[in-house]
Amino acid sequence: MFVLVNLKAYPCDPIEVAEAAATVSDESGVDVGVAPQAADLSAVAETGVETWAQHVSPVEHGSHTGSTLAEAVADAGATGTMINHSENRLKLADIDGSLDAAARPGLETVVCANNPEQIAAAAALGPDAVAVEPPELIGGDVSVATADPEIVEDAVDAAAAVDESVDVYCGAGISTGEDVVAADELGADGVLLASGVAKADDPQAALEDLVEPL
Ligand SMILES: O=C[C@H](O)COP(=O)(O)O
């Protein structure tokens, strides 16, 4: 299972979380990635943790003020990027363009989607992974694997029907090791989570709890 911690724009210390994630990953053997704000990518990558961008724009070098250039996040130390997060939705053509952009510097990709139908469409664009996240459960206390297990199973089936090589993650409300195990048992290859770690008083303890049963 891959555990990807999205720091969103939460007022946490990205270095504290990154150092904790690197330690927990080293000690547990579980792959743990951290996706900080773009401005924090270099500092987070310097901790040695697997570092992901929260977004890359569907652009090349040029006159694109305010964009997040894939080459720039890779130069900053990111090895992967999320695309089309529920809080940063893109048009289909722009998801495709962002995937093309991510491919230039060799970033891994996960395309987020609301439901199995969107998962199938996202998988058809050829990302490394897709992530199903029901928007209404994001930031809540109940894990998607508990509140809506069928959506995870259906997303796994939908992606496999299009391309079996595309991994499937799930996210929303995941905050405990039990949640991660439940996601695993539903067929997910990884989990995408945020508030359970970014808002925790002790991020390292939260991460240790997440990977403990794996
Ligand atoms: O990117 C992470 C997801 O939106 C899940 O967020 P959450 O763990 O706070 O529910």
The ligand as a Tripos MOL2 file, in Angstrom:
@<TRIPOS>MOLECULE
LIG
   10     9     1     0     0
SMALL
NO_CHARGES

@<TRIPOS>ATOM
      1 O1         -6.1190   14.6680   -0.7790 O.2       1 LIG1
      2 C1         -6.6760   14.1590    0.1760 C.2       1 LIG1
      3 C2         -8.0890   13.9250    0.2050 C.3       1 LIG1
      4 O2         -8.8390   15.0120   -0.2790 O.3       1 LIG1
      5 C3         -8.6180   13.4120    1.5170 C.3       1 LIG1
      6 O3         -8.6130   14.4090    2.5020 O.3       1 LIG1
      7 P1         -9.0000   13.9690    3.9880 P.3       1 LIG1
      8 O4         -8.0330   12.8790    4.3810 O.co2     1 LIG1
      9 O5         -8.8150   15.2080    4.8140 O.co2     1 LIG1
     10 O6        -10.4020   13.4890    3.9780 O.co2     1 LIG1
@<TRIPOS>BOND
     1     1     2 2
     2     2     3 1
     3     3     4 1
     4     3     5 1
     5     5     6 1
     6     6     7 1
     7     7     8 2
     8     7     9 1
     9     7    10 1
@<TRIPOS>SUBSTRUCTURE
     1 LIG1         1 GROUP 0 **** ****
